[in-house]
């Protein structure tokens, strides 16, 4: 049962040329919508990186809405096609972190669609009210998961793949070879799973060194896969092995810079 007193905090990232202009028209036309949305204007919806959305959710936002131009009408020609690919990654990561995918929403609203903007914000606010307050505010593990999702989203391997996904699918690589959408999606999903689990290992071992068995239990991931990730992280000098009590090695993340 939804809490009638719950007043969600929703962050909206709106492209300058369409969605933000649509919000402007909504106000000028006096269409009503809930006051829960806090809007940040960006030049294009594709300028919203997945790691930023993960951080906003980790900091306690109950929902995030991304608004852009309709497909085919982007001011920057194909920017919002890249947004679609990045939004798919966002959904994948927040699900892995333990949040409902319905806490984020992607909408196309043109500069002439003030009424649609009102309806979209009202609909999304009601959906977030039905979901209730974000558990990131009360569950430390969910917050850690989201911070791991943010770290994974920043990973070069994953950002490079999602940045090239649309181009390889439609135009092909430097040799003109295209890859099927389903195959590319499977590749992105696999990479996202791997990078999220590695980021979660680093997050969990930031303050305290842990064994493979401890990490396996905390992450609900088989020990052999945890060990594979640790081998990869050690190759990149991101985690160090320590000797705990007895013969069981433990691992602790290497703090780099101000992380």
N, C-alpha and C positions, 0 to 999 in steps of 0.2 A: 504494500500500500504506500503510495507516494506521500511524502511529508508536505502538508499544505504550507508549512512555515519555511520550507527550504527555498532560498533565493539564490539560484545558481550564478556563478561567475563565469561568463563566456567571453573568450578572446576571439576577435574576428580579424583576419588578415585579408584586406580587400585591395584588388588591383586599382590603380589610379584611374584607368581609362574607362572601365565599365562598372564594376561592382561598387566602387566608392562613389562614382557619379550616380549610380542607381540609388545608393543610400541618400545622397543629396536630394535627388528628385523625390524620394519617399518623404523626406522631411518637408520639402517645399509644397508637396501635394497633400500634406497633413494626414498621410496614412499612419495608423497607429501600430506599434509593435512593442514588446516588453523592453524595459530599460536595462536588461541584463548583459547586453552585448557591449563590449569595449572594443572599438575599432582602431586598428593600426593600418595606415595606408602604405602600400608598396607599389612600385612601378609596374610589376607584373606578378601574377600568382606564382610563376615559376621561381621567383626570388625567395620563396618560403622553403628553406631546407628542412628536411625531416628532423634533424637534431634540434632545431629551434622549437618545433611542436612538442618534442619529447621533454624539453626543459620546461616549457610553459605548463605542461601537465604535471611534471614533477614538483613544480612550485605551487601547485594547488588549484589550477584552473579546472572547473568542472566540465568544460567542453571547449573545443576549438573549431571555428568555422573558417574555411578558406574560400574566398570568392574571386572569380575571374570572368573574363570574357567568354562568350560561347565559342565552342570549338570551330575553327575556321575563321573567326572574327578577331583573333588576338592582334593587338596593336603591334606586337613583335613577331607576327606571322605564325610561328609554331610554338610559342612559349608555353601555352596551356596544355599542349600535348605532353610536354615534359612534366607538367604538374600532375597529370593523371598517373604517370608512372611513379612519381615520388609519393603521391597520396596512397597508392597501393602499398608502398613500402611502409608508410606511417601506420597504416592499419595492421600490417603484419607485425610490426614492432610493438605496438601498444597491446595487441592480443598476447604476444609472448610475455609482456610485462605484467599481465593479469588484469588489464582494463578492458571494458567493453568497447568494441570498435565503433559503436554508435556515439561515442563521446567526441568523435571528430566527423566533420561533414564538409564535402566539397560541393559548391554550387556555382552555376554559371548565371550571372545576372548582368544584363546589359545596362547601359546608361539610361535607356528609355523604360526600364522595368522597375519603377519605384514601387508599384503595388506588389510585384513578385518579391521584392526585397522584404517588404513587410511580412508577407505570408511565410517566407523561408525562415526569417528570424523567429517568428511566432511558433512555427512548427518545431524548429530545433530546440527552442527554449522549453517547450512542453516535453519533448523527448528527454532532455537532460533532467528535467524535474522528475520524470518517471523513473529515471535511473538512480536518482538520489545523489547526495554529495560524493565527490571523488574519494575513494579509499586512500589515495595518496596523502591525504591530510591526517589520517589516523593510523595507517598501517605502514610502519617503517620499511617492511620488506617490499611493498609495492613501490615506495619511493626509490629504494635501492634498485629495483628492477627497471624503473623508468630512467634512472641515471645511467644504468648499463645500456639501455636502449639508445640513450643519447650518445653514449660513447661509441656504440656500434654504428650509429647513423653517420658519425664523423669519420669512420674508417675509410681510408682511401680506396681500398678494394671495392667496397660497397658503393661509395659515391661515384666512382668511375664507371661502374657497371650500370647504375641507374641513369647516369648522365648520357650514356651511349645507347641505352636500350631502345629508345624511340628511333634514333637514327639508323641503327643496325637493322631494325625491324622494317623500316620503310625505304631507306636508301641503300643500305648495305655497308660493309666495312670498306677499307681503302681499296680492296680488290673488287668491290661491287657485289660481294656475296651477302645475301640477306639471310636472316635467321628467323624461323617461325616464332610468332608471338608466344605460343604455349611453351616452346623450348626455352626462350629467353626468360619467361616468368619463372619456370622451374629453376633456372640457374640463379635468378635473383633470390628466390625463396630459400634455396639451399645456402647461398652465401649469407643471407640475412640471419638464418638459424645459427650458422657457424660463428659469425661475428658477434651476435647477441650473446651466445653462450660464453665466448671468450671474454667479452666485456663484463659479463656477470661474474666470471671467475675473478677478474681484476678488482671488481667492486667489492666482492665478498672478502677478498684477501687484503684489502687496503689497510684495515686497522688491525687485523689479527691473522697470523699465518694458520693455514688449514691443510689437512691431509686430503688426498683424493677421495677417500671415503666420506669425509665431512662435506666436501663440496658436492659430491654425488647426491647425498641426502638432501642438502639445502636446495639444490637445483632440480632435483628429480630427473637426473640424467644418468645413464649408465656409467660405471666407473671407467670402462675402457675409452669411452668418448671423452670424458673429463681428462684422462691422461693424454689422449691425442692432442687436445687443446693446449694442455700445459706444455707439451713438447714444442708445439708451434710458438707459444708465447715465450718460452725460454730461448728459442732460436732468435727471436726479435728483441731479446733483453728486456722483456716487460715483466717478468716474474722471476723470483729467485728461490732456490731450494734451501730450506733450513732443516736442521736435524732436531726433531722434538724428542720426547721421551721414548726410549726403546729404539727400535729399528725403523719406525715409520717416518718417512720424510714428510715435511710440511712445506707449504709454499706461501710466499708473501709477495704482493705486488710491489714492483719497483716504482717509487714515486718520481715522476719526471716533472721538473719545473714546479709550477704552482698547482698541479692537479690535486 
